[in-house]
Amino acid sequence: MARTQAGTERQSDAASPSGEAQQFVPPPSQREIFAAHEGGKLETRATAAIENREDLARVYTPGVARVCEAIHAQPELARRYTVKSNTVAVVTDGTAVLGLGDIGPLASLPVMEGKAALFKRFAGVDAWPVPLATTDTEEIIAAVRAIAPAYAGINLEDISAPRCFEIEKRLRAELDIPVFHDDQHGTAVVVLAALITALRVVGKKPADARVVVCGIGAAGTAIIRLLLEYGVRDIIAVDRAGTLGPFRSEINPGHAWVAGRTNPRQIDGDVRTALHGADVFIGVSGPNILDGAALDTMADKAIVFALANPTPEIAPEIAREHAAVVATGRSDYPNQINNVLAFPGIFRGLLDAHATEVSDTMLLAAAKALADLVGEDANPDYIIVSAFDERAAEAVAQAVRESVAVV
């Protein structure tokens, strides 16, 4: 404990302009939060005994040289004789952190530590934060490529769009391990899982549903992509400038991709225009952009996923008065859309199967597995299992393992 306490003291003492140390004191209402983070939330622990000279000789020199030589001759042995087999890098540049935006790599570290802790808690995956002090796309790609030998997977986290699309695309092409941007695909998997159940609750079919997705960043684009793969045909994408479609000229390649595959009825207008007659609203945008009157223009038995955090696109209390099923990203309301239901199990399955890539087939299988856990108990207040449902990670992992085997 002395090391942790000493390290914390060094980090918490900051020099004032006059050169005097200033002790940071958390506000009284936040002391428990800061206490949970003090000294960090992760540690390195040896799994091999080092109690005597014989242990030391096996774990380190000279014994370790024999293992190095074997791996040099057969690189695949690294998965058996090193941490590589169960280790994931959580890579960020700190440009799109939760609801905080561009706060930089150092300030993003508590979030990345938390992500790594969730990997371990829910799927037994050893993950480590890798905040990078650059926002340059080429430098990020080069950095990840350089550290990749130590990892069996790369989890990209909180990297702003549209750079995140290029970074993921390039790394997937250049590395022989799976690369997964959780802000995109983790969100999409849980949204699809919840939507599968919600449509069943209201008695509607995916192929017949009209869906509006508001917010065409990393999450919105990935949600649209997975919904299309699942068989949803009528999707309208909306950003700050209005609906996407052939009537707009798109500079952003991600927006151009979406525009070319959505809005079959060529609806031109804002989000309220798009909502007329819609069966589903999925918001990954900003706070308080809708009201009850806007929801009243939707089809009967409407489904509303207001996922902006911490303040949704419409207050859940209001949404519940106008829609049949409501979900948010918050833990204090029913039907929380939480990525922790997806990414630990997805990586558990990828690592177990020694997968080299992430495919849409795997993501669809993961979403269906989560939806199946709800089963016959589905109702308007229960369309997705809790983040603490112990079945979730293994169900997702098994679905991914089976998908890898099929591929």
VOGUNU-17456 format. One record per residue (C-alpha): residue number from 1; residue in one letter; x, y, z. Coordinates in Angstrom, 3 decimals, always signed. Layout:
! residues N
+-----+--------+----------+----------+----------+
| num | residu |     east |    north |       up |
+-----+--------+----------+----------+----------+
| NUM |      a |        X |        Y |        Z |
...
+-----+--------+----------+----------+----------+
***
This chain:
! residues 407
+-----+--------+----------+----------+----------+
| num | residu |     east |    north |       up |
+-----+--------+----------+----------+----------+
|   1 |      m |   +0.000 |   +0.000 |   +0.000 |
|   2 |      a |   +2.922 |   +2.362 |   +0.619 |
|   3 |      r |   +3.699 |   +2.522 |   -3.100 |
|   4 |      t |   +0.124 |   +3.418 |   -3.992 |
|   5 |      q |   -0.134 |   +6.030 |   -1.264 |
|   6 |      a |   +3.184 |   +7.609 |   -2.166 |
|   7 |      g |   +2.274 |   +7.648 |   -5.849 |
|   8 |      t |   -1.051 |   +9.241 |   -5.073 |
|   9 |      e |   +0.568 |  +11.941 |   -2.980 |
|  10 |      r |   +2.975 |  +12.798 |   -5.775 |
|  11 |      q |   +0.157 |  +13.030 |   -8.297 |
|  12 |      s |   -2.246 |  +15.012 |   -6.108 |
|  13 |      d |   +0.238 |  +17.718 |   -5.130 |
|  14 |      a |   +0.388 |  +20.391 |   -7.824 |
|  15 |      a |   +2.609 |  +23.452 |   -7.813 |
|  16 |      s |   +0.888 |  +26.811 |   -7.612 |
|  17 |      p |   +2.185 |  +29.838 |   -9.554 |
|  18 |      s |   +4.008 |  +30.918 |   -6.402 |
|  19 |      g |   +5.745 |  +27.550 |   -6.166 |
|  20 |      e |   +3.777 |  +26.361 |   -3.150 |
|  21 |      a |   +2.113 |  +22.948 |   -3.205 |
|  22 |      q |   -1.662 |  +22.888 |   -3.456 |
|  23 |      q |   -3.441 |  +19.819 |   -2.112 |
|  24 |      f |   -6.446 |  +18.816 |   -4.199 |
|  25 |      v |   -9.510 |  +18.169 |   -2.064 |
|  26 |      p |  -12.553 |  +16.626 |   -3.772 |
|  27 |      p |  -15.912 |  +18.255 |   -3.089 |
|  28 |      p |  -17.681 |  +16.495 |   -0.181 |
|  29 |      s |  -20.388 |  +15.080 |   -2.467 |
|  30 |      q |  -17.721 |  +13.477 |   -4.711 |
|  31 |      r |  -15.325 |  +12.028 |   -2.135 |
|  32 |      e |  -16.470 |   +8.438 |   -2.598 |
|  33 |      i |  -16.031 |   +8.756 |   -6.367 |
|  34 |      f |  -12.485 |  +10.070 |   -6.052 |
|  35 |      a |  -11.660 |   +7.473 |   -3.408 |
|  36 |      a |  -12.589 |   +4.702 |   -5.856 |
|  37 |      h |  -10.046 |   +6.093 |   -8.335 |
|  38 |      e |   -7.234 |   +6.952 |   -5.922 |
|  39 |      g |   -4.002 |   +5.301 |   -7.003 |
|  40 |      g |   -5.670 |   +4.007 |  -10.164 |
|  41 |      k |   -7.985 |   +1.043 |  -10.674 |
|  42 |      l |   -5.510 |   -1.478 |  -12.096 |
|  43 |      e |   -2.353 |   -3.289 |  -11.081 |
|  44 |      t |   +0.144 |   -5.780 |  -12.511 |
|  45 |      r |   +0.272 |   -9.099 |  -10.654 |
|  46 |      a |   +2.739 |  -11.939 |  -11.197 |
|  47 |      t |   +1.084 |  -15.280 |  -11.962 |
|  48 |      a |   +4.281 |  -17.304 |  -11.535 |
|  49 |      a |   +5.829 |  -17.916 |   -8.119 |
|  50 |      i |   +9.122 |  -16.098 |   -7.497 |
|  51 |      e |  +10.127 |  -17.266 |   -4.022 |
|  52 |      n |  +13.675 |  -18.579 |   -4.450 |
|  53 |      r |  +16.647 |  -18.782 |   -6.802 |
|  54 |      e |  +15.174 |  -21.719 |   -8.711 |
|  55 |      d |  +11.949 |  -19.823 |   -9.389 |
|  56 |      l |  +13.918 |  -16.791 |  -10.508 |
|  57 |      a |  +15.987 |  -18.878 |  -12.883 |
|  58 |      r |  +12.858 |  -20.297 |  -14.477 |
|  59 |      v |  +10.814 |  -17.104 |  -14.660 |
|  60 |      y |  +13.694 |  -14.884 |  -15.723 |
|  61 |      t |  +17.239 |  -15.537 |  -16.840 |
|  62 |      p |  +18.535 |  -18.038 |  -17.847 |
|  63 |      g |  +15.324 |  -20.048 |  -18.270 |
|  64 |      v |  +13.396 |  -17.338 |  -20.088 |
|  65 |      a |  +15.867 |  -17.491 |  -22.974 |
|  66 |      r |  +14.637 |  -20.969 |  -23.912 |
|  67 |      v |  +11.070 |  -19.610 |  -24.249 |
|  68 |      c |  +12.284 |  -16.656 |  -26.321 |
|  69 |      e |  +14.099 |  -18.984 |  -28.697 |
|  70 |      a |  +11.015 |  -21.181 |  -29.088 |
|  71 |      i |   +8.816 |  -18.168 |  -29.900 |
|  72 |      h |  +11.410 |  -16.843 |  -32.330 |
|  73 |      a |  +11.255 |  -20.186 |  -34.167 |
|  74 |      q |   +7.459 |  -20.527 |  -33.868 |
|  75 |      p |   +5.764 |  -17.129 |  -33.341 |
|  76 |      e |   +2.390 |  -18.762 |  -32.685 |
|  77 |      l |   +3.767 |  -20.026 |  -29.362 |
|  78 |      a |   +3.541 |  -16.469 |  -28.005 |
|  79 |      r |   -0.166 |  -17.047 |  -27.352 |
|  80 |      r |   +0.687 |  -20.025 |  -25.146 |
|  81 |      y |   +3.755 |  -18.770 |  -23.295 |
|  82 |      t |   +3.133 |  -15.021 |  -22.872 |
|  83 |      v |   +0.397 |  -12.628 |  -21.784 |
|  84 |      k |   -0.507 |  -12.038 |  -25.432 |
|  85 |      s |   -3.286 |  -14.642 |  -25.499 |
|  86 |      n |   -5.502 |  -12.785 |  -23.035 |
|  87 |      t |   -4.430 |   -9.146 |  -23.425 |
|  88 |      v |   -6.153 |   -6.232 |  -25.147 |
|  89 |      a |   -4.911 |   -2.666 |  -25.636 |
|  90 |      v |   -7.451 |   +0.071 |  -24.913 |
|  91 |      v |   -6.219 |   +2.798 |  -27.254 |
|  92 |      t |   -7.392 |   +6.417 |  -27.227 |
|  93 |      d |   -6.297 |   +9.919 |  -28.114 |
|  94 |      g |   -8.800 |  +11.470 |  -25.722 |
|  95 |      t |  -10.690 |  +13.439 |  -28.366 |
|  96 |      a |  -14.236 |  +12.106 |  -27.773 |
|  97 |      v |  -14.417 |  +11.006 |  -24.147 |
|  98 |      l |  -17.898 |  +10.085 |  -22.928 |
|  99 |      g |  -19.836 |  +13.336 |  -22.595 |
| 100 |      l |  -16.650 |  +15.325 |  -21.988 |
| 101 |      g |  -15.407 |  +15.737 |  -25.543 |
| 102 |      d |  -11.764 |  +16.484 |  -26.344 |
| 103 |      i |  -10.010 |  +16.362 |  -22.961 |
| 104 |      g |   -6.717 |  +14.853 |  -24.128 |
| 105 |      p |   -4.928 |  +11.581 |  -23.342 |
| 106 |      l |   -3.994 |  +12.203 |  -19.692 |
| 107 |      a |   -7.462 |  +13.265 |  -18.557 |
| 108 |      s |   -8.930 |  +10.296 |  -20.441 |
| 109 |      l |   -6.873 |   +7.828 |  -18.403 |
| 110 |      p |   -9.506 |   +7.271 |  -15.654 |
| 111 |      v |  -12.010 |   +6.280 |  -18.335 |
| 112 |      m |   -9.559 |   +3.917 |  -20.023 |
| 113 |      e |   -8.667 |   +2.368 |  -16.665 |
| 114 |      g |  -12.371 |   +1.877 |  -16.038 |
| 115 |      k |  -12.770 |   +0.220 |  -19.410 |
| 116 |      a |   -9.909 |   -2.148 |  -18.633 |
| 117 |      a |  -11.435 |   -2.945 |  -15.242 |
| 118 |      l |  -14.733 |   -3.836 |  -16.932 |
| 119 |      f |  -12.931 |   -6.166 |  -19.347 |
| 120 |      k |  -11.518 |   -8.036 |  -16.367 |
| 121 |      r |  -14.653 |   -8.009 |  -14.219 |
| 122 |      f |  -17.081 |   -9.218 |  -16.862 |
| 123 |      a |  -14.980 |  -11.474 |  -19.109 |
| 124 |      g |  -11.629 |  -12.151 |  -17.442 |
| 125 |      v |   -9.787 |  -10.275 |  -20.195 |
| 126 |      d |   -6.556 |   -8.478 |  -19.249 |
| 127 |      a |   -6.755 |   -5.022 |  -20.811 |
| 128 |      w |   -4.444 |   -2.049 |  -20.440 |
| 129 |      p |   -4.948 |   +1.664 |  -21.163 |
| 130 |      v |   -2.871 |   +3.133 |  -23.987 |
| 131 |      p |   -3.571 |   +6.884 |  -24.206 |
| 132 |      l |   -1.614 |   +8.405 |  -27.083 |
| 133 |      a |   -0.308 |  +11.972 |  -27.063 |
| 134 |      t |   -1.208 |  +12.616 |  -30.681 |
| 135 |      t |   -4.350 |  +13.206 |  -32.720 |
| 136 |      d |   -2.633 |  +12.613 |  -36.037 |
| 137 |      t |   -4.213 |   +9.694 |  -37.861 |
| 138 |      e |   -0.942 |   +8.372 |  -39.287 |
| 139 |      e |   +0.844 |   +8.636 |  -35.945 |
| 140 |      i |   -1.939 |   +6.759 |  -34.154 |
| 141 |      i |   -1.885 |   +3.994 |  -36.757 |
| 142 |      a |   +1.905 |   +3.752 |  -36.520 |
| 143 |      a |   +1.835 |   +3.664 |  -32.712 |
| 144 |      v |   -0.762 |   +0.901 |  -32.555 |
| 145 |      r |   +1.015 |   -1.075 |  -35.234 |
| 146 |      a |   +4.255 |   -0.800 |  -33.220 |
| 147 |      i |   +2.775 |   -2.086 |  -29.946 |
| 148 |      a |   +0.542 |   -4.759 |  -31.518 |
| 149 |      p |   +2.914 |   -7.728 |  -30.961 |
| 150 |      a |   +2.122 |   -7.720 |  -27.225 |
| 151 |      y |   -1.658 |   -7.906 |  -27.696 |
| 152 |      a |   -4.269 |  -10.325 |  -29.027 |
| 153 |      g |   -6.724 |   -7.518 |  -29.782 |
| 154 |      i |   -7.042 |   -3.739 |  -30.061 |
| 155 |      n |   -9.987 |   -1.846 |  -28.578 |
| 156 |      l |  -10.164 |   +1.678 |  -29.984 |
| 157 |      e |  -11.873 |   +4.036 |  -27.585 |
| 158 |      d |  -13.121 |   +7.626 |  -27.595 |
| 159 |      i |  -11.427 |   +8.693 |  -30.836 |
| 160 |      s |  -13.442 |  +11.355 |  -32.630 |
| 161 |      a |  -15.152 |  +10.895 |  -35.988 |
| 162 |      p |  -14.412 |  +10.853 |  -38.830 |
| 163 |      r |  -10.787 |   +9.948 |  -37.998 |
| 164 |      c |  -11.919 |   +6.882 |  -36.075 |
| 165 |      f |  -13.267 |   +5.289 |  -39.273 |
| 166 |      e |   -9.973 |   +5.636 |  -41.145 |
| 167 |      i |   -7.925 |   +4.491 |  -38.156 |
| 168 |      e |  -10.004 |   +1.364 |  -37.670 |
| 169 |      k |  -10.106 |   +0.567 |  -41.391 |
| 170 |      r |   -6.341 |   +0.879 |  -41.786 |
| 171 |      l |   -5.480 |   -1.064 |  -38.646 |
| 172 |      r |   -7.820 |   -3.874 |  -39.608 |
| 173 |      a |   -6.050 |   -4.120 |  -42.963 |
| 174 |      e |   -2.544 |   -3.981 |  -41.498 |
| 175 |      l |   -2.783 |   -6.128 |  -38.350 |
| 176 |      d |   -3.364 |   -9.849 |  -37.889 |
| 177 |      i |   -5.355 |   -9.352 |  -34.673 |
| 178 |      p |   -8.941 |   -8.079 |  -34.281 |
| 179 |      v |   -9.448 |   -4.310 |  -34.112 |
| 180 |      f |  -12.708 |   -3.142 |  -32.560 |
| 181 |      h |  -13.944 |   +0.422 |  -32.042 |
| 182 |      d |  -16.322 |   +0.045 |  -29.109 |
| 183 |      d |  -17.950 |   +3.440 |  -29.573 |
| 184 |      q |  -19.115 |   +2.141 |  -32.937 |
| 185 |      h |  -19.678 |   -1.574 |  -32.725 |
| 186 |      g |  -20.290 |   -2.143 |  -29.020 |
| 187 |      t |  -23.058 |   +0.446 |  -29.126 |
| 188 |      a |  -24.499 |   -1.007 |  -32.330 |
| 189 |      v |  -24.639 |   -4.545 |  -30.919 |
| 190 |      v |  -26.526 |   -3.547 |  -27.773 |
| 191 |      v |  -28.874 |   -1.215 |  -29.688 |
| 192 |      l |  -29.736 |   -3.992 |  -32.147 |
| 193 |      a |  -30.245 |   -6.508 |  -29.330 |
| 194 |      a |  -32.660 |   -4.161 |  -27.569 |
| 195 |      l |  -34.426 |   -3.289 |  -30.826 |
| 196 |      i |  -34.960 |   -6.961 |  -31.700 |
| 197 |      t |  -36.807 |   -7.405 |  -28.430 |
| 198 |      a |  -38.631 |   -4.069 |  -28.586 |
| 199 |      l |  -40.024 |   -4.836 |  -32.035 |
| 200 |      r |  -41.215 |   -8.182 |  -30.740 |
| 201 |      v |  -42.925 |   -6.469 |  -27.794 |
| 202 |      v |  -44.874 |   -4.088 |  -30.065 |
| 203 |      g |  -45.552 |   -6.739 |  -32.711 |
| 204 |      k |  -43.618 |   -5.217 |  -35.608 |
| 205 |      k |  -41.180 |   -6.771 |  -38.083 |
| 206 |      p |  -37.689 |   -5.350 |  -38.773 |
| 207 |      a |  -38.238 |   -5.337 |  -42.538 |
| 208 |      d |  -41.402 |   -3.245 |  -42.150 |
| 209 |      a |  -40.129 |   -0.802 |  -39.512 |
| 210 |      r |  -39.339 |   +2.812 |  -40.319 |
| 211 |      v |  -36.309 |   +3.845 |  -38.280 |
| 212 |      v |  -34.860 |   +7.311 |  -37.663 |
| 213 |      v |  -31.255 |   +7.503 |  -36.432 |
| 214 |      c |  -30.246 |  +10.937 |  -35.152 |
| 215 |      g |  -26.525 |  +11.607 |  -34.782 |
| 216 |      i |  -24.280 |  +10.278 |  -37.551 |
| 217 |      g |  -20.976 |  +10.046 |  -35.757 |
| 218 |      a |  -19.163 |   +6.852 |  -34.811 |
| 219 |      a |  -22.080 |   +5.236 |  -32.985 |
| 220 |      g |  -24.825 |   +6.345 |  -35.371 |
| 221 |      t |  -22.973 |   +5.143 |  -38.457 |
| 222 |      a |  -22.262 |   +1.749 |  -36.906 |
| 223 |      i |  -25.864 |   +1.372 |  -35.735 |
| 224 |      i |  -27.099 |   +2.042 |  -39.254 |
| 225 |      r |  -24.617 |   -0.409 |  -40.720 |
| 226 |      l |  -25.696 |   -3.217 |  -38.369 |
| 227 |      l |  -29.412 |   -2.493 |  -38.794 |
| 228 |      l |  -28.989 |   -2.777 |  -42.553 |
| 229 |      e |  -27.152 |   -6.082 |  -42.097 |
| 230 |      y |  -30.010 |   -7.304 |  -39.909 |
| 231 |      g |  -32.592 |   -6.507 |  -42.583 |
| 232 |      v |  -34.034 |   -3.118 |  -41.630 |
| 233 |      r |  -34.855 |   -1.477 |  -44.978 |
| 234 |      d |  -36.237 |   +1.969 |  -44.197 |
| 235 |      i |  -33.721 |   +4.060 |  -42.235 |
| 236 |      i |  -33.515 |   +7.840 |  -42.229 |
| 237 |      a |  -30.255 |   +9.318 |  -40.930 |
| 238 |      v |  -30.319 |  +12.814 |  -39.449 |
| 239 |      d |  -27.530 |  +15.156 |  -38.379 |
| 240 |      r |  -27.445 |  +18.826 |  -37.414 |
| 241 |      a |  -28.042 |  +19.864 |  -41.020 |
| 242 |      g |  -31.065 |  +17.592 |  -41.431 |
| 243 |      t |  -31.775 |  +14.309 |  -43.161 |
| 244 |      l |  -29.120 |  +12.641 |  -45.306 |
| 245 |      g |  -29.973 |  +11.726 |  -48.871 |
| 246 |      p |  -29.229 |  +12.261 |  -52.560 |
| 247 |      f |  -30.315 |  +15.904 |  -52.240 |
| 248 |      r |  -27.203 |  +16.670 |  -50.135 |
| 249 |      s |  -23.575 |  +16.922 |  -51.137 |
| 250 |      e |  -21.470 |  +15.077 |  -48.567 |
| 251 |      i |  -17.814 |  +15.886 |  -47.957 |
| 252 |      n |  -17.522 |  +13.478 |  -45.035 |
| 253 |      p |  -16.961 |   +9.984 |  -46.513 |
| 254 |      g |  -18.811 |   +8.375 |  -43.613 |
| 255 |      h |  -21.854 |  +10.535 |  -44.265 |
| 256 |      a |  -21.618 |   +9.783 |  -47.982 |
| 257 |      w |  -21.659 |   +6.039 |  -47.208 |
| 258 |      v |  -24.748 |   +6.446 |  -45.042 |
| 259 |      a |  -26.517 |   +8.734 |  -47.525 |
| 260 |      g |  -26.075 |   +6.188 |  -50.293 |
| 261 |      r |  -27.733 |   +3.399 |  -48.294 |
| 262 |      t |  -30.571 |   +5.090 |  -46.406 |
| 263 |      n |  -33.623 |   +7.330 |  -46.837 |
| 264 |      p |  -35.355 |   +5.297 |  -49.564 |
| 265 |      r |  -38.341 |   +7.690 |  -49.529 |
| 266 |      q |  -36.002 |  +10.702 |  -49.879 |
| 267 |      i |  -37.394 |  +12.632 |  -46.917 |
| 268 |      d |  -35.806 |  +16.097 |  -46.855 |
| 269 |      g |  -36.034 |  +18.018 |  -43.590 |
| 270 |      d |  -35.071 |  +18.069 |  -39.928 |
| 271 |      v |  -35.458 |  +15.359 |  -37.291 |
| 272 |      r |  -39.080 |  +16.307 |  -36.627 |
| 273 |      t |  -39.886 |  +15.894 |  -40.307 |
| 274 |      a |  -38.158 |  +12.514 |  -40.347 |
| 275 |      l |  -40.188 |  +11.320 |  -37.330 |
| 276 |      h |  -43.569 |  +11.565 |  -39.085 |
| 277 |      g |  -44.858 |   +7.996 |  -39.302 |
| 278 |      a |  -41.631 |   +6.468 |  -37.935 |
| 279 |      d |  -41.799 |   +3.323 |  -35.832 |
| 280 |      v |  -38.430 |   +3.777 |  -34.154 |
| 281 |      f |  -36.287 |   +6.712 |  -33.031 |
| 282 |      i |  -32.645 |   +6.029 |  -32.107 |
| 283 |      g |  -30.828 |   +9.076 |  -30.757 |
| 284 |      v |  -27.065 |   +9.218 |  -30.323 |
| 285 |      s |  -26.896 |  +12.967 |  -30.616 |
| 286 |      g |  -27.508 |  +15.616 |  -27.986 |
| 287 |      p |  -29.770 |  +16.659 |  -25.121 |
| 288 |      n |  -33.383 |  +17.805 |  -25.281 |
| 289 |      i |  -33.853 |  +17.978 |  -29.050 |
| 290 |      l |  -37.354 |  +16.438 |  -28.946 |
| 291 |      d |  -40.608 |  +16.903 |  -27.065 |
| 292 |      g |  -43.827 |  +14.976 |  -26.657 |
| 293 |      a |  -45.418 |  +16.664 |  -29.650 |
| 294 |      a |  -42.680 |  +15.315 |  -31.930 |
| 295 |      l |  -43.232 |  +11.776 |  -30.647 |
| 296 |      d |  -46.968 |  +12.078 |  -31.227 |
| 297 |      t |  -46.289 |  +12.234 |  -34.973 |
| 298 |      m |  -44.700 |   +8.790 |  -34.909 |
| 299 |      a |  -46.578 |   +5.593 |  -35.703 |
| 300 |      d |  -48.628 |   +3.780 |  -33.078 |
| 301 |      k |  -46.630 |   +1.729 |  -30.568 |
| 302 |      a |  -43.534 |   +3.836 |  -31.175 |
| 303 |      i |  -40.106 |   +2.818 |  -29.882 |
| 304 |      v |  -37.781 |   +5.545 |  -28.587 |
| 305 |      f |  -34.109 |   +4.981 |  -27.765 |
| 306 |      a |  -32.875 |   +8.328 |  -26.388 |
| 307 |      l |  -29.230 |   +7.475 |  -25.754 |
| 308 |      a |  -27.462 |  +10.823 |  -25.368 |
| 309 |      n |  -25.656 |  +10.854 |  -22.011 |
| 310 |      p |  -26.051 |  +12.148 |  -19.387 |
| 311 |      t |  -29.038 |  +14.120 |  -20.757 |
| 312 |      p |  -31.105 |  +12.222 |  -23.349 |
| 313 |      e |  -32.677 |  +13.657 |  -26.488 |
| 314 |      i |  -35.985 |  +13.730 |  -24.596 |
| 315 |      a |  -36.678 |  +13.270 |  -20.901 |
| 316 |      p |  -37.563 |   +9.597 |  -20.330 |
| 317 |      e |  -40.604 |  +10.561 |  -18.252 |
| 318 |      i |  -41.996 |  +12.515 |  -21.194 |
| 319 |      a |  -41.057 |   +9.868 |  -23.741 |
| 320 |      r |  -42.884 |   +7.175 |  -21.765 |
| 321 |      e |  -46.102 |   +9.188 |  -22.060 |
| 322 |      h |  -45.931 |   +9.134 |  -25.855 |
| 323 |      a |  -44.119 |   +5.889 |  -26.799 |
| 324 |      a |  -44.731 |   +2.209 |  -26.123 |
| 325 |      v |  -41.096 |   +1.350 |  -25.391 |
| 326 |      v |  -38.377 |   +3.711 |  -24.158 |
| 327 |      a |  -34.671 |   +3.039 |  -23.607 |
| 328 |      t |  -31.831 |   +5.321 |  -22.495 |
| 329 |      g |  -28.121 |   +5.109 |  -21.800 |
| 330 |      r |  -28.697 |   +5.759 |  -18.106 |
| 331 |      s |  -28.701 |   +3.264 |  -15.247 |
| 332 |      d |  -31.506 |   +5.017 |  -13.322 |
| 333 |      y |  -34.187 |   +4.098 |  -15.884 |
| 334 |      p |  -35.384 |   +0.765 |  -17.300 |
| 335 |      n |  -33.832 |   -0.566 |  -20.499 |
| 336 |      q |  -30.293 |   +0.796 |  -20.198 |
| 337 |      i |  -28.314 |   +0.499 |  -23.431 |
| 338 |      n |  -24.897 |   -0.226 |  -21.971 |
| 339 |      n |  -21.853 |   -1.246 |  -24.014 |
| 340 |      v |  -20.590 |   -3.391 |  -21.153 |
| 341 |      l |  -23.125 |   -5.968 |  -22.335 |
| 342 |      a |  -21.153 |   -6.333 |  -25.565 |
| 343 |      f |  -17.436 |   -5.577 |  -25.566 |
| 344 |      p |  -16.224 |   -7.932 |  -22.789 |
| 345 |      g |  -17.989 |  -10.946 |  -24.286 |
| 346 |      i |  -17.049 |  -10.034 |  -27.848 |
| 347 |      f |  -13.361 |   -9.909 |  -26.952 |
| 348 |      r |  -13.627 |  -13.052 |  -24.812 |
| 349 |      g |  -14.923 |  -14.892 |  -27.855 |
| 350 |      l |  -12.364 |  -13.329 |  -30.204 |
| 351 |      l |   -9.438 |  -14.226 |  -27.942 |
| 352 |      d |  -10.656 |  -17.768 |  -27.264 |
| 353 |      a |  -11.040 |  -18.404 |  -30.998 |
| 354 |      h |   -7.671 |  -16.799 |  -31.882 |
| 355 |      a |   -9.611 |  -14.594 |  -34.278 |
| 356 |      t |   -7.712 |  -12.293 |  -36.604 |
| 357 |      e |  -10.605 |   -9.970 |  -37.469 |
| 358 |      v |  -14.042 |   -8.710 |  -36.438 |
| 359 |      s |  -16.885 |   -9.309 |  -38.886 |
| 360 |      d |  -20.490 |   -8.150 |  -39.162 |
| 361 |      t |  -21.477 |  -11.805 |  -38.857 |
| 362 |      m |  -19.943 |  -11.892 |  -35.388 |
| 363 |      l |  -21.638 |   -8.653 |  -34.357 |
| 364 |      l |  -25.044 |   -9.869 |  -35.542 |
| 365 |      a |  -24.557 |  -13.122 |  -33.653 |
| 366 |      a |  -23.630 |  -11.201 |  -30.500 |
| 367 |      a |  -26.740 |   -9.005 |  -30.757 |
| 368 |      k |  -29.033 |  -11.988 |  -31.287 |
| 369 |      a |  -27.471 |  -13.788 |  -28.321 |
| 370 |      l |  -28.176 |  -10.804 |  -26.057 |
| 371 |      a |  -31.748 |  -10.539 |  -27.321 |
| 372 |      d |  -32.305 |  -14.249 |  -26.692 |
| 373 |      l |  -31.437 |  -13.801 |  -23.005 |
| 374 |      v |  -34.581 |  -11.699 |  -22.489 |
| 375 |      g |  -36.745 |  -14.448 |  -23.957 |
| 376 |      e |  -40.419 |  -14.704 |  -23.078 |
| 377 |      d |  -40.078 |  -12.260 |  -20.187 |
| 378 |      a |  -39.883 |   -9.333 |  -22.629 |
| 379 |      n |  -42.116 |   -6.356 |  -21.852 |
| 380 |      p |  -41.919 |   -2.564 |  -22.360 |
| 381 |      d |  -39.707 |   -2.195 |  -19.282 |
| 382 |      y |  -37.511 |   -5.209 |  -20.053 |
| 383 |      i |  -36.075 |   -5.345 |  -23.559 |
| 384 |      i |  -32.406 |   -5.829 |  -22.616 |
| 385 |      v |  -30.735 |   -7.644 |  -19.742 |
| 386 |      s |  -28.901 |   -5.843 |  -16.964 |
| 387 |      a |  -25.199 |   -5.095 |  -17.238 |
| 388 |      f |  -24.808 |   -7.364 |  -14.215 |
| 389 |      d |  -26.564 |  -10.343 |  -15.748 |
| 390 |      e |  -23.847 |  -12.965 |  -15.405 |
| 391 |      r |  -25.114 |  -14.797 |  -18.506 |
| 392 |      a |  -24.411 |  -11.933 |  -20.881 |
| 393 |      a |  -20.647 |  -12.088 |  -21.421 |
| 394 |      e |  -20.588 |  -15.851 |  -21.902 |
| 395 |      a |  -23.587 |  -15.829 |  -24.236 |
| 396 |      v |  -21.935 |  -13.168 |  -26.400 |
| 397 |      a |  -18.559 |  -14.920 |  -26.256 |
| 398 |      q |  -20.107 |  -18.236 |  -27.327 |
| 399 |      a |  -21.900 |  -16.572 |  -30.233 |
| 400 |      v |  -18.644 |  -14.973 |  -31.381 |
| 401 |      r |  -16.683 |  -18.217 |  -31.029 |
| 402 |      e |  -19.247 |  -20.053 |  -33.127 |
| 403 |      s |  -19.184 |  -17.289 |  -35.751 |
| 404 |      v |  -15.387 |  -17.481 |  -35.987 |
| 405 |      a |  -15.637 |  -21.234 |  -36.486 |
| 406 |      v |  -18.150 |  -20.768 |  -39.310 |
| 407 |      v |  -15.997 |  -18.114 |  -40.988 |
+-----+--------+----------+----------+----------+
***
